[in-house]
Amino acid sequence: MENKDRYNRLNKYLKNRFGERTLKICIDGGFTCPNRDGKISTGGCIFCSESGSGEHIKSHSKNLSITENIELQIKNYFESYKADRANKFIAYFQNFTNTYDSTENLKEKYDSALTDNRIVALAIATRPDCINEDICELIASYKEKVHVLVELGLQSSNDSTAKIINRGYKSNKFTKALALLNKYNIDVVTHIMVGLPNETFEDIKNTVSFINKHNIQGLKIHSTYVIENTKLADMYKEGTYTPITLEYYLETASYILTHINPNIVIHKISGDAPKNLLLAPEWNKHKKWIMNGLDKYLKENDLYQGKYYETNPNC
């Protein structure tokens, strides 16, 4: 078995679905988060910066409208790449909570992201406690025009961990939100994080089992990294949080892949920290170490996605 076949890679899935290479355009929709504006909390998750996981969005584009932002990113992309270019794109509302607004305002923002016919998909990152029937109806209304998917942060199914990271909701909220999204046949991508404070390997196993009990279509596997100006950075500097090693991450990511539903598309296998803000772990700066290391680990141990899914006693 070749490395590329050992798990369902996103780029291959997108090429099969849309007939050619397809890339994401990251959008700052001007949203906030109930975990920041005081509705739930004012601190946000302990690993989340003031940009709401949007550090990679270019600062000069934040003064533009959503439509202008997309047009600029496509223009810059075509000027940068002359060969093997993508001609189809995903409008990805990335940072903060992109369903945390009135349906009228949400519709205006989503509509403004779909003015270019090269946009073939709409991706919306949000929280389970910011999903309701009206929002699902709105999101589902775009399915006739583009492929639609919603990203739900989970990170861990352990509610004790949720308190430590200041997630602001219990895992049963994830189950309720997913039931609504499933009702409207909206594809769902969820997140699992490796290396959260106080998390054990047993917690990872339980989270994988929890995810397997739900109908999701995509998964992002994140390593926990420490960036400046976060609560996790304070914990790291105080010596109350120790980042995981690359070896542990590769072993754990392999466990997740081999025990997860083999039909799920793997959207990411590592968190991409902004290098200028990263405090630890140092190995997170080297994406090739992670990608190549995982491929090597899977190949050497003859592992592949879903290998132990059917025999997992927790499923």
Protein Blocks (a to p, Z undefined) as FASTA:
>chain_A
ZZklmpccfklmmmmmnopacddddddehiacfklnommmmnopakbcfkooplmpcfkl
mmpcfklmmmmmmmmmmmmpmghpafbdcdddfbhjfkbccfklmmmmmmmmmmbfkbcb
dcddddfklccfklmmmmmmmmmmmccdddddfkpacfklmmmnonopafklmmmmmmmm
mmnopacdddddehiehiafklmmmmmmmmmmpccfbdcdddddddehifklmmmmnopa
ccddfklmmmmmmmmmmmgcfkbccfbfcdcddfklpnbdfklmmmmlmmmmmmmmmmmn
opaehklmmmmmkZZ
